[in-house]
Amino acid sequence: MSAGSVAVVVPEGIEVPSWDLYELSIPCTVFGKPQPDLADPWYDLRLCGTGERPESNPAAEFGLALRTRYGLDDLAGADTVIVSSVPDACVEDGKPLPQGLVTALRRAHDAGARMVSLCTGAFALAEAGLLDGRRATAHWMHTAQLAERYPKIRVDDSVLYVDDGDVLTSAGLTAGLDLCLHLVRRDLGAHVANQLARRMVVPAHRPGGQAQFIDLSVPATDDEGLGPVLEWARVRLDRPLTVEDLARRAAMSSRTFYRRLQAATGTTPLQWLLNQRLVRAQGLLESTNLPIEKVGELSGLGTANNLRHHFLKQVGVSPGDYRRAFPRATSESPPPFEEQTR
């Protein structure tokens, strides 16, 4: 049994240069390249064209059209359907979306597919009525238009993505990558998602608005020789650690260590420690049935109340709600720290 089939809607025309091409490449990269050492078989990716003739494409003079093996009728047979974008004219000028696409999206949802949009793809899900009464997001440049055009949607422009169970939406550009990796995490677990993210060289933390289930676990590129001391800290997260402890281990002054870590990771030592402890807590919540109090202790976040405080602030949900979103927890004992960080 594979990780599931993923059908990606290929826009009728892609202008060059364009964000559309970038956002289309994200699900192709995440779900289309086999990763046999992580999960075998991997996802079954299908690119589904909208059926528009290339010569009718308004971007034909300065763009490209993609020939696909699958069409809109194939959306209904997929486990997950992703709309990476819609033509700019449908967003900026209110041009109607192809009715065939709207109908196909409704049929796929009715057939039980998990529906996903990246950036302006939210307009397609909205037109199909799949976002009515739900919280959703899109690129912040387009959320005002989305809210005005579809008043039944609770549009949130402050988050990277929204997971509403069977319907998920993301902001634009690399926020789509966050959401696609989140899907892998839901389907195959934290370890697979983390390893895939490492291979894609995803940074550890993106400042700005926080989203539900943001993964902070992938280390940034380290050009300052800090790798050994950071790895030393990761396996001791349940112990009291200070900036002075880390600086002494790195044989640097506290001021030099602070400056180099901030340059290498984009964050301060204390925020880095907090992020790593949240990662540890995420892994424990996903992979064990340990009490919340024990998760707080093993992650170095202390009491259950302190764990809840940081989870709500940084991740956006309570530890209990987070655990319920990952029903794979079966173990009563924590995995070793090395397994969480490798």
N, C-alpha and C positions, 0 to 999 in steps of 0.2 A: 504494500500500500504506500502510495507516495504522500508527500506532505500536502497534497491537494492541487487542484488545477486553478490557475490564475489567468483570467481573461482580461487583457488590457485593450481598451478602446483606442484605436489609432485615429487621431483627428483627420478630418477630410483634407486638410492642407496645413503644412507647417511652413511658416515664413522663416527665412534665414537672413540675419541672425534672429534667434527667437528663444525665449524661455521654454516654449512648448517642447522643443527637441530635447532640452535638458531634462525636463520633468518626465518625458516619455522614456528617457534612458534609465531613470532610477528604478522603476519596477523591472525593466529588462535586465538590469545588472543584478538586482537582489534576487529575483526569482528565476531568471533565465539561465544563469551559469550553474551547472551542476557542482555540488559540494559533497562528493561521496564520502569523505572522511567525517563530515558533520552529520549528514542524514542521507541515506540511500534507500530508495530513490529520493531525489530532490523534488521541487515543485515542477509541475507540468505547465509551462508558460504558453499561452496562445495570444497572438496579436490579432485582434478582430477589427477589420476595416468597416467604415460606415457605409461603404457602397457607392460613394460619390465618384463620379468620373473625373480623372485628373484634369481634363480640359475645362471642367466647370469650377475648378478650384480658383478662387480669387487671388491666391498667392502664387499661381502658376508662373508668373513672370519673374518672381523673385522668391522662390521657395522650392519645396519638393513635395512629392507624393510618394507614399510607401505602398507597395503591393503586398498584401497579406494573404495567408492561406485560409484564414477564417473570416467569417462575417458576423453581423449582428445577431443572426439566429443562434450562433454558438455561445452567446453570453449566458443563455438560460441553463446550459449544461455545466457551467463552471462553479467551483466552490467559492471563489472570490472574483469579483468584478471590479476593475480599477479604471476610473476615468481620470486621466492625467491632466487634461485641459480641454477647453472648448475654444473655438475660433474667437479672436479678439472682437470681431464685429458682434458676436452674441453677447458679449459683456459690455463693451463700450457703447454700441449703437442700438442694443436691444433687438438685434436680428434674431428671428425665431430659430431655435435649435431644430435640426432635422427630426421630424416626427417619428421616423423609423428608429432613431436612437432612443428617444424618450420612451417609446413603446417597448423596445427591447430591454431597457433598464427596469421598467416595471415588471416585465415578465421574469427577468432574472431574479429580482427580489422576491416575487411571489413563489418562485421555484426553490427558494431557500438560500440563494447566494448571499455571501457577505459583501456589502456594497461599500466601495472606498472611492474617495475623490482626493486628488491632489490639486492644490491651488484653485484655478477657475473651474476645474471639474465639478466643484460644488454646485455650479449653476445647472449642470445637467441633472444631478440628483435632485436639486430643488424643483426643476421643471417637471420631473417625474413624480413629484409629490412625496419623495422619500425622506425629506428633511422636515416635513411639517410637524410641529410640536416638539422638535428635537433641538438640542444645542449643537451648533456646527460652526466651522470656521473656514476661512479662505485667506488668500494673501491680503494683508492689511490694506493694500491699495484698492481692493475690490469689495471689502466687507460692507461698506456703506451702500453700495449698489445692490449687493445681495440682500441686505436687510430691507431696503426700500422696495425692491421688486418682489420679495417673498416675505411678507410680514409675519407669517406663521412660524418662521424659523427664529430661534433664539441665537442670534449671531454673536459670537465671541471673538473679537479681534486681538485679544491679548495672549493667545496661546499658540503653541506650535501645532498641536493637533488635538482632536477630540475623539475619544473612543466611546461610542454610544452602543456598544454591543455588536449588533449586526450591521450597523452603519457607522463608518468612520470618515472623518474629513481632516484635511491638513492645510496649513498655510502654504505659501509658495516656496519654490526652489528647494533648498536643502531640508526644509521642514518635511518635505515629502519623503526624504530618506529616513528621517526619524520615524515617521509613521510606518514605512515599509519594514524597517528593522523591528519595530514594535509588533507587527504582524508575525514576523518570524519568531519573536520571543513568545507570543501567545501560542503559536502552533507547535514549536519545537523546543521551547525552554530557553532559559537565560544563557546557558553555556554556549549553545549553538549561535544565538544572536550576538553574543559578545565576541565570539571568535570570528564570525562573519564581519562584524564591524571593525575589528582589528585589521582584517585583510583589506578593508576598504579605507583604512587610515582615517577613521572618524575621530574627531577630537573628543576629549573627555567631557567638556562642559561648554555649552553655548550660553553666554549671558543673555539676559532679556527676559521676556515673559516666559513663565514656566508652564509646562503642559503636563497632563496626566501621564504617568508612567515613563517620564524621561529617563533614559539609561545614561548614567554618568560613569560607566565602568571602564571605558576604553581610554588608555593612557595617551596623552599627547606625545608628539615626537619630542624626544629629549636630546637636545644638542649641547647640553651643559654638563654631561656626565653625572646626572642625578639619578639615573636608573637604579643603581644598587641601593641607595638609601631609601628611595621610594618603595622598592620591593621589600626592603627590610621593614618599613613602616606598615605595609599592607598586611603582613602576616602577624602584626602585633596590634591590630586595631582595637582589640578588647582591653588593652592596657592604657594607662595614662600616657599620653605623648604630648610633648610641648615643642615649640619651634626650636628651643635651645637643644632638646634631645636630637632632633633631626639635623640641626646644624653641626652639632658635635660629632654625630655619626658620619657626616659628609666632610669632616675636617675643615669647616668653614666658620667664619663668624656668623652670628645670627643675621646681621644686616646683609652680608653677602649672600647667604643662603636664601633669604627672603627675596632679594632682587633676582637671583638666578631662577628660582622656582617660578616667580611671577612671569619672567621672560619666557620660560619654557612651556608653561601650562596656561598662562593667562589668568591665573588666580592666585590668591594668597595661600600661605601654608595652612592656616587654620581652615580656610574654605576648602582646600584640597583634602584635608583630613575629614572634614564633615562629608564631602562628596563620597569619599571612599567608604566611610562608615554607612552611609545610606545605601551604597552598592552592596555592601556586606549584608545589610538588613534586607534588601530586596531579594538577594539570593536565598537567605534563610526563609523568608516568607514564601518564596516560590517552591522551595525544595524540601521543606520540613513542616511538621505540625507542632513545632515548639511553641510554647506560650509566648505572648507578646513581651512579657517581662524578660524571658530568657533571650529573646531576639535582641532586645535593647542591651542586655548585658554583653552578649557575644559580639555585637557590632560596635561596642564602645560608646553607644549613645546613652547608656545609663538606664534610667527608669523608663517604665512604659509610657508615662506622661511625656517625658522628654522625647522619646521616639515618636510619639503621636504628633507632638509639636513640630518637629523637624520634617516629618513626612507630609503633614498638611501644608507646610510652608513651601517645601522644595518640590514635592512630587504632585501635590494637589489633591490627594485623597488620604484617608486614614489607613494605617497598616492593615486593619481588618478588611476594608474594602479592596485594598490592593491584593491581599491573599485570595479573596474570593474570585478575583479576575484571573487567577492562575491556579486552576483546580488540579495541579499535578503534585501537590505536597502530600507525601506519603510517609516520609521518614520521621522518626522521633529523635534522631541524633543529627547534629550539624555536620556537613561535609567539612573536610579540612580547609584551612584558609588558602592553601596552595591551589585547591580546585576552584575556588572562587576567583582567583586572581590570575591564573595562568592564561 
